[in-house]
Amino acid sequence: MSDSTFADDIKQLGDSIVGLTLKQAKSLSDYLKEEHGIEAAAGGGVMIAAPSSDSGPAEAVEQTEFDVVMSSFGDAKLNVVKVVKNLTGASLMDAKKLVEAVPAKIKEGVSKEEAEKVKKELEEAGATVELK
């Protein structure tokens, strides 16, 4: 769809949502759950309460931000520590502490492409990784 086919109020609302911080997005999520019965479903989609009679069909929203969580460093701890150090910019000591604190969030609120890239690098080093 062309950008010009959306009403100005819809564009403004969408731009506001995209600009939310992680804390604001969580607060919005809590509000939608408590006040309107809309909550995130497992797997990152959104579960919508049954629409009222005056609204159109409910659509699921695709997850756009991911957390990269390492659940195990495997047999090659030193290799994983080196990768974590490079990915996070942490000192070698901080990277080691992060790796040893599994499950550990290596990256938070990143795009799907970046999350997949980070996951691949960590898995190649021997770690077990999940995207949430």
N, C-alpha and C positions, 0 to 999 in steps of 0.2 A: 504494500500500500504506500502510496505517496504521502509524505508528511503533510501535505496541504489538505488531505481528506479528513483530518482529525480536527475536532472543535478546539478552540483555544483553551477552554477550561480543562479538557482532557489532556492536552499537551502539557499544561501547567501542572496538573496533578501528577502525571507521569514523570515529569522532570523533578518534581519535589520528592517523589518516592525514590528515584534513582540516586538523588543526592543525600539520602539519609546515611548517618553514621551507623555502625553496627549496633550501638546502644539504642539509638532511635528506632532502628528497624525491629529490635527485640521488643521495645516498648509498644510499637505499633502492632506487632504480632500478638502481644498480650492483650491489648485493647480489643483487637478484632475477635480474639477468642472469647473474652469475657462479655463483650457487649453484643456481638453479632453471631457467635457460634461458628466462626471461621477459624480453622486451625491447620497448621502444617501437618502433612501426612508423612509417614515414614518414607524415606527415599528422597525427600526434598520437595515433593510436589505440595500442592495446597489442597486441603479437603474443605469443600464449601458446604455449608449447611443447606438444606433444601431451600431453593429460592422462593421468595414470596410470590404471590400470584401476579404482581405487576412488574416483575423483573424478567429479563431474558435468561437464556440458559447459562449455567455456571461453567466457567472454564478454569482448568488447572493452570497455575503459573509455574513456568519452568525455573528451576533453581539456577541462579547466576553467580552465586558466591559459594565457595567451598573451603572447608578446613581440611588440611592434610594432616592426618593423625597416624603416627608410627606406633604400631602395637607390639613390635618386636624388632630387635636389631640383628637377630640371626647369629650365625657363626662368625661373621666378619665385622665385629664391633668397631675396630679401628677404621676400616673402610667407610662404615656408616658415619662415624664421627667426622671424618674428613668431608664427606658429602654434606652433612648437616652444617658444618662450619662454613663451607662455601655457599650454601643456600641461604643461610640466615645472616651471615656476616658476623657471627658470634666469635668470641675467642675460642681457642682450642679447648680450654678448660670448661667454658660455658657450654660448648657443643657436647662435650663428654657428659656433663651433668644432665643435659637435655635428653641425650640418647639413653642414659641409664634410668631416667624417670619415666620409662614407657608405662602406659600409653602417653605419648607426648604430642602436642600440637606443634608441628614444624612450621606450617604456614597457616594463616587464618584469613578468611574472607577474600580469597583469590579467585580469579577467573577459572573456568573449567580448563582452558588450555594450559594455564600455568600450573594448576593442580595436577593435571595429567603428566606434565613435564617433570614436576618435583617427584611425583609418585614413581615414575619410571626411573629417575636417577637413584632414588633410595632403594628401589627393588633391585636394580642392577648391582648395588653395593651389598645386597644381602638382607635388607630390612623387609618387614611385612608392613604394608601401608594400606590405610583406608581413606576414602574421600567421604566427608560428611557434609 
